[in-house]
């Protein structure tokens, strides 16, 4: 919308271009200040129609409405960043965007392309790769690390966890489960290269994983962690000697479980036979 270049950039590139243009080189990022610099006014009001964010243009003036009933500050920040994505991505040329809770932060590949792109923009705007990957590299893998990064970037646990999985040098995955099924997931390049670690959307959770145990408890047990066999998550990992670490935690407000899994041990190599030569 605000772009006059004919060059088609990715949502991530649009976010980086905006941060460079505004000379923003530290975190946390403040999307409301960015909106103000772009001349976009922001108002909060209760949205009877149920939207989380509403970007609209009237007589050449851009405005943004944020649903005041959103309780999470991190969620509001992400919503503002999402609407900024609609504003900055050149081919998002509608006069208005009304975005609902199902649109904000959703990584489901089946969702509308413009909403998915606005989410990609928001993730890079709030958690720039140039800072985030270095922070990940300096920390041990754990949900505590994800939590500390969420505090540093002032982002939600879920969005931070997804970004974390994609940035991690360790073969790992973040899984969001709902009603004892995998709702969606994100994983690192290393995890994708381990062909036997295969996850499937909407698949029922398998016996043996900690996430299923949390659902079996009626989500009364808030978290579990420790070693599990890889086949507890992936049917393709049939070897019981392939072990992964799992840390699963309940998200009570959403009736979901957030799981971080990472490769702990690979298949043990068979002992080599040693030939003994007798010398008389």
N, C-alpha and C positions, 0 to 999 in steps of 0.2 A: 504493500500500500504506500508506504513512505519511500519505497525504493524506486529510483528512476533508471536504474541500470537494467540492461536487457540480459545480462549474464545471469544464468540460473544457478544459484548456489543451493547447497543442502541446508536444512534447518540448522544444523550444527555450525556451518560456515556463516550463516546469517547472525547467529548469536555471537560468534567470535568477532565478526566484523563490527557489531554494535559495541562490544566491550572495548575494542581497539579505538573506535571512533570517539568514545566517551572517556578514553584514557583510564579505564578501571583496571587496576592491577593488584588488587588485594581482595580477600574474602573476610567476612561474608558479603555477598552482593545484595544491594537494596533495590528491588524491582520498582518500588513506588517512586524512589528518587529518579530512576531511569525514565519512568513514565512522565514525571514532571518535566524533566529535561527535554523530552520529546514533545511537550505541549499537550499531553493527554491528562485530563482531569480524572480523578478517581473519587467515587462516592460509594459508601456502604449503605445498603438498605435491605430490609427483609424482602426476599424474592418469593412472592406468592406462586409464581409459575414454576419455582423449584430450581432455577438455574444457579450455578455457582459463580459464573463470570459472564459479563455481557459487554462486548465491545461494540460501539456504535458511533457513526459519524452523522452530524447534523450541521448543515450550512458551513461545511469545511472545518468544523471543530470536532475533535475526537474525544470521546469520553469512555469511561470504564465503570461499570457497576459491579460491585462484589457483594455477594449474599452475606449479610451481617450475621446470619444464623450459623455460619461456619465457625466452629469453636477453635479449631487448631490454627495457631498463628502460622505454622509451617505450611499448612494447606492454603491459607490465604495468600502467602508469598508465592507459592507455586501457581496459584490461579492467576495472579497478576502477571507472572512471567509467561504463562500460557497465552493470555490475551495479548501480551506484547509480541508473542510469536505470530499471531494472526496479523498484527499491525506491521511487522517488519518483513515477513516473507512475501516477496513481490507478487507471487501468483495467488496469494490469498486476497482477492480483490473484491470480496463482497462488501456491501455497505455496513453490514453488522454481523456479529457472531454471537450467538447465544449458546453458552457451553454449560452442560449439566455435569453432575457429579460423575456419571459414567464416562465422561469424556476426559476429565482432568486426571492426568497421570497414568491413564490406562495404556498398557503396552500390547494389548491384544492385537495381533496382526490383521484381524478381520474388521477392526473399527475403521471409521471414515478416515481417508488419507489426510485431510486438512487438520483434523483433530490430533491424529498421530504425529504429524509434523510439528504442530504447536507444542506438543509434549516433548519432542526431541529438542526443540529450541529451548524450552524452559529448563530442561535438565542441564544443557550445556551452559546456559546463562547463569544458573545458580551454582553449578558445580563444574567450573571450567576444567577441561582435561589438563591444561598446563599446570594447575595446582593440584588437582585431585589425584592424578596418577602418582605424583611424588609423595603425597600424603599416604597413599596406599602402600607404596614401596617401603616406607619407613616403619610400618606397623605390622604386628603379627596378625594372622588371619583369625577372626573371631567376630561374634555378634557384638562384643564389647567395643571392638574397633569400629564397627559400623555405627554404633551408638555415639561414639566420640566424634566421628566424622559428621554425623547428623547435627550434633551440637555445634561443631565448628562452622558448618555451612548453613546452619539454621534451616535445615530441610527435614522432611519427614523420614522416619525410619525406613519406610518401604521404598521411597524413591532413592534414598541414599544406598540402600542395600542392592537395588537393581544396578545402579551406577557402579557400585563396588564390585559386583560380580563381573561386569563387563570390563573393568579396568584391572582386575587382579592378575598378577603373573602366575598365580597358583591355579591349578585345575580345580575350579569351584563353580557352584551354582547357587542361586537364590530361588527358592520355590515358595509361592503363595498358594496355600491350600484352603479350600472352603468346602464344607459339607463332606469332609473326608475324601475330597478329590483335588487333584492338581488343577488350580485355576489358570495360572500362568507362571512362567519362569524366565530367568535370564542367566547366562553362563559366560565364563571366560573362554578365551581362545583355546587354552590348554584343555579345558573340560570338553570342548567340542571335538578336539582331536583324539580323545579317548573314546573310540567308537563303541565300546561296550557300556559306556555310561550314557544311556539313552533315556530321555524323559519325554513324556507325552501329555499334552494338554487334555484335561477332563478324565485322565486315567485315575481309577481308584487308588488311594494310598495302599501300599503293600505292607503285609505283616512284617514286623521287625523294625520298621523305621520309627523314630521317636515321635514324628508328627502324628502318626496314626494313634499312638498311645495317648497323646494329648486329646485327640478327638474322642477316643474310647473313654476317657475320664470325664467327658462332658465339658471339656475345657476348664475343669476345676483345677487341674494341675497346670501351672502357668508355663513351665519350660522343662526341657530335658536335653541333655547333651551327652556325648560320648561316642565311642566306636560302634559302628554297625556294619554288617556285611553290605557290600555294594549292591547285591541282588535285592536288598530291602527297598531300594529305589529304582533299580533298573532290571527288567526281566532278562536283558541281554548279558548281564554280569552274572553268569552262572557259577563262576568259581568262588567258593566260600573263602578263599585266601585273599581275595581282593577286598580290602577294608577301606571304608571312608569314615571321616569324622562328621558328625551331625550335631548341630546346635539348633533346636527348634524352640520357638517362643510364641505364646498366644498373643493375638491382637484382639482383645475382648470387644472393643468397640465395633469391630467389623465381623466378629465371629469367624476369624481366620487364624491360620497358623503361618508364621514366617519361619522358613528353614534355610540355614546356610549349611551346605555340605561341601566337603573338599576331600580330594584323594589323599589318603593317609599311607596306604601300603599297596603296592602292586603284587602281582602273583610272584610267589617265591620261585627263584630259579632252581632247577633240579641240580642236586649236588653232582659235581663232575667226578667221573671215575678216575682214580689215580692208578697208574700202572707201576707196579713195583718190579724191579729187576734184581734178581738174586745173583750175587757175585760169589762164586766159590773160591 
